[in-house]
Amino acid sequence: MDFRTATPADVPSLYTLWAAAFDAPLMVPVYETDADRLDRTIVAVLPGTGAEPDRVVASVCWSPRTLVGLPGPGGAATTLTVGGIANVASAPDVRGRGLVRLALAAAVERMEAAGMDASLLFTGTPGVYRPSGWETFEVPVVTGPLRPDGAARPGQPGSAGQPGAARQPGSAGQPGSAGQPGSARLVVRHERPVHAASATPTTFPAWSTDLPWRDLATLHDAFHDAPVTTRRTAEHWQHRVPLWYSAAELLTARRPDGTIAGYLVAESEGEVVRVRELAVGPDDTSAVEALARAARALARERGATRAEVRLPHIPATTVLTDVLLAAEDRETTSDATGMLRPVRRAAAEIDALRAATSGPAAGFHWPGDYL
């Protein structure tokens, strides 16, 4: 058994391993957005015999990310360089030999040599990774029935279903609109995807002059810059984010001049619409309310009766949740699929970073930044 970094000759066997191990059609396309992916892929290989080629029987991949760290002295912004772990797999006929554990150890050695401060991963089986030093962090999730049209928000008088509330977005090519007394009128647009010929079709809108990714990036970066947030690069916006949100729909809140005041990413599955991402300008409550009403209309258009909000604990989230969800029968749980491990930084610092996601620092990691 050889442990080494992957080579181009390993790729067919590597992809065969993943196809057998995962039901994840986007795994290879996301992996291929990393130009240096093979140099950061650890494989366990059974040497071929005769005409049989080498066979990849286990894999671990890692890629560098920049995360926001804990606030520094005086609240100064800090960052961490993090190695993100993904595509962890082993063939059924070699399980029980500790190959994944050895591959993870090799990945940590390479991350340390590359100067990584910590390591991040997402999993539904945390017990696999705890023996190798990763520990979970929790992100809040609120679920509940959709708020009835015309029902008052908690703590708010009257109805939110007044004239000017967002119409059902986009079903006949008509944008929804929303306005608040004393504020500029906003139009909520359901961005329709542009389907280009591609080996990996997505439904997330193609970047165009009508929907420049830089405008979304500016809103995203200003909206939430708390611990565990990824500092997205242009490559993330142009390639990885559209892939991760390929099953999602995008709503944008537009000012009268057409500029984007905010956006919301929603994903429908059966009776549930999930809010995956939100960003608006500073203290722009009207944009949050407009997007929430449009998301509620979109949910009903898709036949949903419930919504899930996976957003950080900040005032804008409270506004969105109150407009989207009924006041009764809400449930707050935690998503504990994220895990962090110290590499070059002290364990105490990474423990504090993990705790920040459910503490007063309101740390958060967006689904569009999964690995």
C-alpha positions in Angstrom: 0.0 0.0 0.0 1.4 3.4 -1.0 0.4 6.7 0.5 1.3 9.7 -1.7 -0.2 12.7 -3.5 -2.3 12.0 -6.5 -1.1 12.0 -10.1 -3.0 12.5 -13.3 -2.8 8.7 -13.9 -4.8 8.2 -10.6 -7.7 10.3 -11.7 -9.9 7.6 -13.3 -9.5 5.3 -10.3 -10.0 8.2 -7.9 -13.3 9.2 -9.6 -14.4 5.6 -9.6 -13.8 5.4 -5.9 -15.9 8.6 -5.3 -18.7 7.4 -7.6 -19.0 4.2 -5.5 -18.7 6.1 -2.1 -20.9 9.1 -2.6 -24.2 10.1 -4.2 -22.8 13.6 -4.9 -23.0 14.6 -8.6 -21.3 18.0 -7.9 -18.3 16.5 -6.1 -16.1 16.2 -9.2 -17.1 19.6 -10.7 -16.4 21.3 -7.3 -13.1 19.5 -7.0 -12.1 20.5 -10.5 -12.4 24.2 -9.6 -9.1 23.8 -7.7 -6.2 24.2 -10.1 -3.8 22.6 -7.6 -6.1 19.8 -6.6 -3.9 16.8 -7.3 -1.0 18.2 -5.2 -3.5 18.5 -2.3 -5.0 15.0 -2.7 -3.7 12.2 -0.5 -4.3 8.8 -1.9 -3.8 5.2 -0.7 -2.9 3.1 -3.7 -2.8 -0.6 -4.3 -0.1 -1.2 -6.9 -1.3 -2.7 -10.1 -0.2 -6.2 -11.3 0.5 -7.0 -14.9 -2.1 -5.3 -17.1 -4.0 -4.0 -14.0 -3.3 -0.3 -13.2 -2.8 1.1 -9.8 -6.0 1.3 -7.8 -6.9 4.2 -5.5 -8.6 2.7 -2.4 -8.7 5.8 -0.1 -8.5 9.5 -0.5 -8.4 12.8 1.5 -8.3 16.2 -0.2 -7.6 19.6 1.3 -7.7 23.1 0.0 -6.7 26.5 1.5 -9.3 29.0 2.7 -9.1 32.3 4.6 -11.5 32.4 7.5 -12.4 35.4 9.7 -10.9 34.7 13.2 -11.7 35.9 16.6 -11.6 39.7 17.1 -8.2 41.0 18.0 -7.3 43.8 20.4 -9.8 46.6 20.3 -12.0 44.5 18.1 -9.6 44.5 15.2 -10.4 42.0 12.4 -8.2 38.9 12.2 -8.0 36.0 9.7 -6.9 32.4 9.8 -5.5 30.3 6.9 -7.4 27.1 7.0 -7.1 23.8 5.2 -10.5 22.5 4.2 -10.9 18.7 4.1 -13.2 17.1 1.6 -13.7 14.0 -0.5 -12.8 11.5 2.2 -13.4 8.0 1.0 -12.2 4.4 1.3 -13.2 1.3 -0.8 -15.4 -1.2 1.0 -13.0 -4.0 0.7 -10.2 -2.2 2.5 -12.1 -0.6 5.4 -11.0 -1.4 8.9 -7.3 -0.9 8.2 -7.2 2.7 9.3 -6.5 4.1 5.8 -8.6 7.2 6.3 -6.9 7.9 9.6 -3.5 7.6 8.0 -4.5 9.8 5.0 -5.9 12.5 7.4 -2.6 12.4 9.3 -0.7 12.9 6.0 -3.0 15.8 5.1 -2.4 17.5 8.4 1.4 17.2 7.9 1.1 18.8 4.5 -1.2 21.6 5.9 1.3 22.3 8.6 4.1 22.5 6.1 2.0 24.9 4.0 1.4 27.2 7.0 -2.3 26.4 7.7 -3.5 27.6 11.1 -6.4 25.2 11.4 -8.4 22.7 9.4 -12.1 22.7 8.6 -14.5 20.0 7.3 -18.2 19.2 7.1 -19.6 15.8 7.8 -22.6 13.8 8.9 -20.3 11.3 10.7 -18.2 13.3 13.2 -17.1 10.2 15.0 -14.8 9.4 12.1 -12.8 12.6 12.6 -12.8 13.2 16.4 -10.0 10.6 16.9 -7.9 12.7 14.5 -8.4 15.9 16.4 -11.5 17.6 14.8 -14.4 18.8 16.9 -17.8 20.1 15.9 -19.2 23.6 16.0 -22.9 24.4 15.9 -24.8 26.8 13.6 -28.4 27.8 14.5 -31.3 26.6 12.4 -34.9 27.9 12.8 -37.8 26.0 11.2 -41.6 26.5 11.2 -44.7 27.0 9.1 -44.9 29.9 6.7 -46.5 33.0 8.1 -50.0 33.5 6.7 -50.4 36.5 4.4 -51.7 39.4 6.3 -50.7 38.2 9.7 -48.9 40.7 11.9 -45.2 40.1 12.7 -44.4 39.4 16.4 -44.3 42.7 18.3 -45.5 44.6 15.2 -49.0 46.2 14.9 -51.2 45.6 11.9 -50.6 43.6 8.8 -47.5 43.1 6.6 -49.8 42.2 3.7 -50.4 45.9 2.8 -50.5 47.2 -0.8 -46.9 47.3 -2.1 -46.0 43.9 -0.5 -43.9 41.6 -2.7 -45.9 39.9 -5.4 -45.2 36.3 -6.3 -41.8 36.7 -8.0 -41.3 36.1 -11.6 -43.8 33.4 -12.5 -45.0 35.3 -15.5 -41.9 37.4 -16.0 -43.2 40.1 -13.6 -41.0 41.1 -10.7 -42.4 41.3 -7.3 -42.3 44.7 -5.6 -42.1 45.9 -2.0 -42.2 49.3 -0.4 -42.0 50.7 3.1 -43.5 54.0 4.1 -40.7 56.6 4.2 -38.2 54.4 2.3 -37.3 54.1 -1.4 -39.5 51.6 -3.2 -37.7 48.3 -3.9 -38.4 45.7 -6.6 -37.8 42.1 -5.8 -36.7 40.2 -8.8 -36.6 36.4 -9.2 -33.4 36.0 -11.2 -34.0 33.5 -13.9 -31.1 31.2 -14.8 -29.2 31.5 -18.1 -28.6 27.9 -19.2 -25.4 27.7 -21.1 -24.1 24.5 -22.7 -22.0 22.8 -20.0 -21.0 19.4 -18.8 -22.2 20.5 -15.4 -25.5 22.3 -15.9 -26.6 24.5 -13.0 -29.8 26.5 -12.3 -28.0 29.3 -10.4 -28.0 32.4 -12.6 -25.0 32.8 -14.9 -23.0 36.0 -14.1 -23.9 38.7 -16.6 -24.0 42.4 -17.0 -27.5 42.2 -15.5 -26.3 40.3 -12.4 -22.6 41.1 -11.8 -21.1 38.9 -9.1 -19.0 41.7 -7.8 -22.2 43.5 -6.6 -23.3 40.4 -4.7 -19.7 40.0 -3.3 -19.7 43.6 -2.0 -23.0 43.0 -0.2 -21.9 39.7 1.2 -18.6 41.0 2.5 -20.2 44.0 4.2 -23.2 42.2 5.6 -21.4 39.6 7.8 -17.8 39.5 8.7 -17.8 37.4 11.9 -15.8 34.4 13.1 -15.7 31.3 10.8 -17.0 33.4 7.8 -15.0 32.6 4.6 -13.3 35.5 2.8 -14.5 34.6 -0.7 -12.2 35.1 -3.7 -13.2 35.9 -7.2 -12.8 32.2 -8.1 -15.3 31.3 -5.3 -17.9 33.7 -6.7 -17.3 32.7 -10.3 -17.1 28.9 -9.9 -17.7 27.4 -6.5 -20.6 29.4 -5.3 -22.8 28.8 -8.4 -22.0 25.1 -8.1 -23.0 24.9 -4.4 -26.2 26.8 -5.1 -27.0 25.0 -8.4 -30.3 23.7 -7.0 -31.2 27.1 -5.5 -33.0 30.2 -6.6 -31.9 33.8 -6.3 -34.0 36.8 -5.3 -32.5 40.3 -5.6 -34.0 43.5 -4.1 -33.5 46.3 -6.6 -33.6 50.1 -6.1 -35.5 52.2 -8.7 -32.2 52.7 -10.6 -31.7 48.9 -10.8 -28.9 48.6 -8.4 -29.0 45.6 -6.0 -29.8 46.5 -2.4 -29.8 42.9 -1.2 -30.1 39.3 -2.2 -31.5 36.0 -0.8 -30.7 32.4 -1.9 -33.5 29.9 -1.3 -33.7 26.1 -2.1 -37.0 24.2 -2.3 -37.3 20.5 -1.2 -40.7 19.0 -0.9 -42.8 21.0 1.6 -39.8 23.0 2.9 -38.0 26.1 1.5 -34.6 26.6 2.9 -33.0 30.1 3.2 -29.3 29.4 2.4 -27.9 33.0 2.2 -28.9 36.6 2.8 -27.1 39.9 2.4 -28.3 43.5 2.4 -26.8 46.9 2.9 -26.2 48.2 6.4 -29.3 48.5 8.5 -31.5 48.1 5.4 -34.6 46.6 7.1 -36.8 47.3 4.1 -34.7 45.1 1.8 -34.8 42.3 4.3 -38.6 42.6 4.6 -39.0 42.7 0.8 -36.8 39.7 0.3 -38.6 37.7 3.1 -42.0 38.4 1.6 -40.8 37.4 -1.9 -39.3 34.2 -0.4 -42.6 33.5 1.3 -44.4 33.9 -2.1 -41.8 31.8 -3.8 -42.3 29.0 -1.2 -46.0 29.0 -1.9 -45.4 28.9 -5.6 -43.3 25.8 -5.1 -46.0 24.2 -2.9 -44.1 24.5 0.3 -45.8 25.0 3.7 -42.7 25.4 5.9 -39.4 27.2 5.8 -36.0 26.7 7.3 -33.7 29.6 8.1 -30.0 28.9 8.5 -28.6 32.3 9.1 -26.4 34.0 11.8 -27.9 35.4 15.0 -28.0 39.1 13.9 -30.9 41.6 13.8 -31.5 41.2 10.0 -32.1 37.5 10.6 -34.7 38.2 13.2 -36.5 40.5 10.8 -36.4 37.9 8.0 -37.5 35.0 10.3 -40.5 37.0 11.6 -41.7 38.0 8.1 -41.2 34.5 6.7 -42.3 32.2 9.6 -45.5 32.1 11.7 -45.0 33.1 15.3 -46.2 29.8 16.5 -44.7 26.3 16.2 -41.2 27.4 15.5 -38.3 25.1 16.4 -34.7 26.1 16.9 -32.1 23.4 16.5 -28.4 23.3 15.5 -26.5 22.1 12.5 -23.4 20.5 13.9 -21.9 19.2 10.7 -19.0 21.6 10.8 -15.7 20.6 12.5 -12.5 22.4 13.2 -9.0 21.2 14.2 -6.0 23.2 15.2 -2.9 22.8 13.0 -0.4 25.6 13.8 -2.6 27.6 16.1 -3.1 26.7 19.8 -6.0 24.4 20.6 -7.5 26.9 23.0 -7.8 29.5 20.2 -9.6 27.0 17.8 -11.9 25.9 20.7 -12.9 29.6 21.1 -13.5 29.9 17.4 -15.8 26.9 17.5 -17.7 28.3 20.4 -18.1 31.6 18.6 -20.7 30.2 16.2 -23.2 29.8 19.1 -21.9 32.6 21.3 -22.2 36.4 21.5 -19.7 36.8 18.6 -22.3 35.3 16.3 -19.9 33.4 14.1 -21.2 31.7 11.0 -20.3 29.7 7.9 -22.4 30.0 4.8 -23.6 26.9 2.9 -22.1 28.4 -0.3 -18.7 28.0 1.2 -18.9 24.3 2.0 -15.9 22.3 0.7 
